[in-house]
C-alpha cells in the first residue's frame, strides 16, 4: 500500500485517487474528449477538448488532496466552475434537458473507473473497492457541482431575459416637450413596478420633463404592494422636479385603493390619458382648441 512521503502512514483512498488522477491525467482527458459532453461542446478541435478535460482532472485531484471528495464547496472546484457552467449551458441551449445533461456528466465516470481498475488490478480487493468508492463519490460531487453551476447560469439568463421583457413591456413615450408618459398594460407585480419607477424617472431626466403621466388604463387590478410602489413613483418624480399624473384609474382599482386606505389627495389623477395630457398642456400654457372639420363654420 502507498505511503506518505513523510512518515509511514498509509495513504487514504482520497489520496490514492489524487495520485491516480495526477498519474493518468493525459489518458483520462483523451478518453473524455470522445465523450458526448466534451465532443459536443468543444467543436473547434479535439485538442481543445483534451485541454478542458485536463483542467477538470486537475481540479478533481486537488479536491481529492483536500480529502473533501463529497463537498461541492471544496476549493478545488473553484477553477472549473466557469468552464462547467459553459458546458452545461451549451448543452441546454442545444435542447438537452437537465436529466440528459446529468446523464452525460455521469458518463464521465466509467472511462476513469476502468483506468483505475487496470491500475490496481493486482492490489488487495479491499483497497480497490475503497478507491473505486472514493472515485465514485468524487465524480458524483463533480456532477452535482456542474449541475448547480449550470442551473445558476440558466437562472441568471432567465432573470436577465425577464428583466428585458419587463423593460420592453414598459415603454416611455414623449407626448410633448416637457411631457412624458408610461402607459401600462397587464398585471403589475413588485418587479415590474420597480421597472416602471426606473423607466419613468429615467424619462424625466432624459427629456427634462416637467410632467410625467403614469397611465394604468390597461392594468386589471392593483394590490397593496403595487399601490405603494405607484405612490413611491409619484413621490420620486416630485423630488426630481416633475409632477406625476396618474390616469386611467378604473372603478375596480379605485375601490381597491379606497379599501386599502391609500391617500391620493396629493396625487393628480385624471380619468383618461387624453385628460391627463390636456391638464399637462394647460399647465405648460399651451392653448388647446378643437379642430374644425373641413367645410364647417366655426362659431
N, C-alpha and C positions, 0 to 999 in steps of 0.2 A: 504494500500500500504506500502511495506517495507520502513524503514527509515535508513539513515546512522547512524552509532554508535555515531558520533559527530554531534550535531545539529539535526534539524528535516527536512532536505532537502529530498524530495522523491528520491528513487533510480531510476536511469536511466534504460532504457531497457537493456543496456550493462551490468550494474551492476547486474540487475536481472538475466541475463544469467550467469554471473560469479558465483553467489550464487547457482544457479540451478546446474551448472556443478560440483561445489565442493560437493554439496549435493548428486548428483546422479552419481558420478564418477564410482563407482563399477558397478551399473546397466547398465550404458552406455557401459562400457568396456565389460561386459558379453554379451551384445547384439551384439556388433561389432565383437566379437570373432567368431560369427556364420555367419558373412557376408563373401561373396566370397573373398574380398580383403585380409582380415586378415586370413581367414581359409586356403587360398591357399599359402600365404607367410610364415606363422608361422606353420610349419608342425610338429615340434618336440613334442609340447604338446599344449593343449588348454590354459593352464596357461600362456604359453609364449605369446600367442595372447592377453590374457586379460591384462597382464602387459604392452604390447605395446599399447593397447587401452587406458590404464590409463595414460600413458605418453602423448598421443595425447590430451586427455581430459584436463589434467593439463595445457598443452600449450595453449589450447583454452581458459581456464579460465583466464590465465594470460594476454592473448590478450584482452579479454573482460574487464578485470580490467583496462587496459590501455586506454579503450574507443576507440581503433583503430580497430574495427571489420572489416573494409573494407580495411585495409592496409596490403598487403602481406609482407611488410618490418617491421612489428611490431616485437619488440624484443622477444615477447613471442614465436614466431615460431622458433627461432634460435635453441632451444634444440631438435627439432624433425625433422629438415631439413634432416639430415643424414639418419634418420630412414625412412622418407618419400621417399627419393631418393632410398634407398634399396628396398622398397616395390614396387615403380613404375618400377624400373629396373628389378626386379624379374618377374613382370607380363609381361613386354615387352619381356624378354627372353623366357617366356612361350608361346610367339606367339600372345599376345594381341596387338591390335593397340592402338594408343593414344586415340582414341574415346572410345574404350572399357574400358581402364583404367580409363578414365574420368567418364564413366558411373558407374564403381564400386565405385569410390570416391563419386559420387552423391548419391549412395545407402546408404551411411552412415547417411544421414540426417533424413529419416523417423523414424528410431528407436529412435533417440534423440527427434525429434519433438513430437512423441507420448507420451514420458515420460513428456515432458514439458506441453503438453495439459492436461495430467492427473493431474499434479501438480497444474495447475492454472484453472481447470475447474470451480471452484466456485468463481473465481475472476471476475472483471469487464471485459467484452468482449474487450474493447479498450486496456486495459492493456495486455490481452492475445495476441491480434493482434500485438501490438508493440513488445512484447517479441518474438513472432514467427518470425517477420520480422528481428529482430536483430540476432536471431539464424540462420536464413536462410542466411543472409549476411555473418555471421562469418563462416559458413560451406562452403559457396561459396568461401570465401577467402582462407580457408584451401585447397580446391580443386585446386585453382589457384597456391598456393604455392607448392603443391605436384606435379602438372604438370610441373611447371617451373623447380623445382629441378630435377625431373626425366629426363626431356628433356636435362638439362645441363649435367647430368650424362651420358646420352646416347651420347650426342655430344662429351664429353670428351673421351668416349670409342671409338667413331668413329675416332676421331683425332689420338688417340694412334694407332689404327689399321692401319690407313692410313700411319702414320709415319713408322710403321713396314713394310708395303708393299713397301714403298719407299726404305727402307734400304735393303730389300730382292732384289728389282729390281736394286740396285746399288752395285754390288759385287766388292770386291777387289781381284785382282789376283797377286800373286807373280810370276813374269816371270823368274827372275834370282836373284842371290844375288845382292842386291842393286838396283833392278828394280821392280817396282810395276805398275800395270795397273788398270784402272777403265773403263771397257767397258760400254757404254751407249746405250740402245735400247729404242725407244719410245719417246714420247713427253716430252720435258723439260719445266717445269714451275718454278716459283720462289722458291716454297717449295722444289721441287726435286733438283734444282740447289744448294740449301743450303745443302741438304743431300750429294750431290756429293762432295762439298767442304770439309765437315766434314769427309766423308769417305776417301777421298784422303789424307788429312792432317794427319788423324789418321794412315793411312797406312805408310806414310813417317816416322812417329815417331816409330811405332811398328816394322817396318822392317829396320829401319835406312837406308832408301833408298836414293840413290844419284839421281835417275831418277824416275819420275812419268809420266806414259803415260795416257793421257785422250783421249780415243778413242770414237769418235762420229759418226762412220760409220752408226750406226743404228738410228741416230736422223734425222727425216724427215725435220725439219725446226728449225730455231733459230731466236727469235725476239731480239729486242734491249736489253731488260732487262736480258734475259738469256745470251746473249753475254757478257754483263757487268759482270754477275756472273762468267762466264768462265774466263774472264780476271782477275778478282779478285782472282780466284782459282789459276791461274798461278802465280800471284804476291805473294800470300800467301805461296805457295810451295817454291818459290825462297827465301823468307825471312827465311824459315826453313832449307835452305841449299840444297834443291833439285831442279833440273832442270825439268820443266814440258814440256812435248812434247805433242802437240795436233795432233792426227792423224785421218784420215778418213773424212776430210772436203770435202763434196761432192760439185759439181759445184753450185747447187742452194744455199747452205749455204754460199759458198764463195762469190757469187754475193750479197747475203743479207748483209754480213759483209762489203763488199766494199761500198754498197749503204748506209749503216749506218755510214760510215766513220770511222770504227774501225781500229786502227793502230796495226797490228800484227807484226810489224817489230822487236819487241823484243822477240817474241814468236817463239820457234822452232816448225815447222809444218812438217808433213810427209803425204804422200798420203794414206798410209795404216798402220795398226798395225804392220805388218811384217817389213816395212821400219823403223818405229819408234823404234822397238826392235833392228834392225840391227844398227841403229845410236847409241843407248844407249850402246850396247855391244862394238861397236868400241871405244866409248869414255871411256869405262872401260878398254880398252886394250885387249879385248878378240879377239882371232884370229878365224875368221869365214871362213870355206871352204865349198864348195858344196859337198854333198855326191856323191860318185861314185856308180852307180848300180852294183850289183853282176855280175861278168864276164866281166865288161867293163874295158878298159885300160885307166888309167889316162894319159892325155897328158900334 
